[in-house]
């Protein structure tokens, strides 16, 4: 593919110049959990479907038009009839993608924080057979307009993960990740709400599958900050995670 | 026997027997029935023989029988909270599995209209 063709194809190039062949792109399933995201999900899905035909939005009991907006934009929509949390929505999406024969499963946020271009960089090492799991890292890559309080909480999360989970990563709570079919089959998220991110790290460690971090760019906006977790909710997430560790 | 013992002991005895019968007939959770049978038995003994709690308290260094009962009550309360939490988590997990099953059996394909699933938040 020439540079101009790649530009025309548009979206799967990364800043590091990674491109995925079309046959790989067709085997990628992008999972987007969404809760009351009618105003954003259409743009997010619209951007992703330009490069990846298999986009799955899990409408997690939204009260607005998230489901219809996502379907119109080109996503397959799975609806949770009541809100079960991001962890539950991700597992629903993973189950569906595996049933559809996905070879690569990517998790992607619905609030517009992530860039479609970064998906290729995450899938590339898996397609090459180097890793089974790629984790996006904003601290290896770039982060725009990250409030200091949020930065402190995220860094605290990284420190906690290194101490408790004993996994040396730079960004423990980034929603942009990619899994091979094998890795996605081994993952089983049981913490329905936001503590799933820490549970995932534990399961990745326990699976002993090769993984690595990929620099990605995260763009914070007033919208994404408002939609995201408050810094204080980190305490609740920590409580749920520790209780899960305690009780199995 | 004082008035308090006359009123409360029969009630506790009935509650104890009910749990023992449930345990013997295999009704409900065996562990839960054992837990409650032990609680009612301990409560009955403490009320029937108040001096006994004081003796145990002195032996264990707590001094007052009432304090010993209070400490145990706090311990059992936390144990109860914890068991309720585990039960709630099991229920939450079952609800999620049900919600997931419904979602997976009704995928809405791209471009298609999303049929009206009842909005539980309305």
Interface residues (C-beta under 8 A of the other chain):
Chain A: X49 X55 X58 X61 X63 X67 X68 X71 X72 X74 X75 X76 X77 X78 X79 X80 X81 X82 X83 X84 X88 X91 X92 X95 X96 X99 X190 X192 X243 X247
Chain B: X85 X86 X89 X92 X93 X95 X96 X99 X100 X102 X103 X104 X106 X107 X108 X109 X110 X111 X112 X113 X114 X117 X118 X119 X120 X121 X122
